[in-house]
């Protein structure tokens, strides 16, 4: 057998050996903490904040590419459990059953808290009722309040409509858990995205929209600033505070940080990559100093940095 043929056979054998070891896309060596390519799925509530995070991360690490997909919470978790994606950013932890399912398949999920978020209620610019008691909000979701006249007898608005981004998102789930609901009343419905909620509220005087604070809280972001001009943000009282002199809190960063705003939740990145790859690198970035500064600038409360509360006198 001549030498070229030996080299060809050896090369073919080596190729088959490498191919047989590389069938799994999550195989160690496909990516590193600062290089390679992975898919990341994100709850649509955090689109604006994560767009800033990925831009900064990829600018710092030229050989890293994050294929970001924004979906509903239900779809993100389904893909994560089905091994379609190794890193997700969501506002709830895995359930005990989900953790056990992954462990049985030799995956140890790593959960990292990166922020505290608020859920904002928004109303049309022509709606004068921009402060609601906590109890009023609860009664709306319980179906006890279905008209603006029940909230304010002088209101010229009639039937009250509540619009969510998507019934598979974390926003309706949050209020179901918060108020112990099995289902929502008939005047609650969903569109598809947070942006569509804003569009609906802008064009419907009787609507209350439910969106993540991230869509309206970054005053340095042109998208967020544009949205803020199109509706009013509702102030909410503390639970049990229904007096005439009640103070109402809007979902500002400081009020979320100090616990005055009642509708808050934690934001996590969850990594199931079985090696120290790009999912680990991006998770560490989000929880590190630069990532936390971006969280701060986006209007959410960083998980690992203090927020200074400044009272502004008008």
Secondary structure, 3 states (H helix, E strand, C coil): CCHHHHHHHHHHHHHHHHHHHCCCCCCCCCCECCEEEEEEEEEHHHHHHHHHHHHHHHHHCCCEEEEEEEECHHHHHHHHHCCCCCEEEECCCCCHHHHHHHHHCCCCCEEEEEEEEEEEEEECCCCCCCEECHHHHHHHHHCCCCEHHHHCCCCCCCECEEEECCCCCHHHHHHHHHHCCCCCCCCEEECCCHHHHHHHHHHCCCEEEEEEHHHCCCCCCHHHHHHHCCCEECEECCCCCCCCCCCCECCCHHHHHHCCCCCEEEEEEEECCCCCCHHHHHHHHHHCHHHHHHHHHCCCEECCCCCCCCCCCC
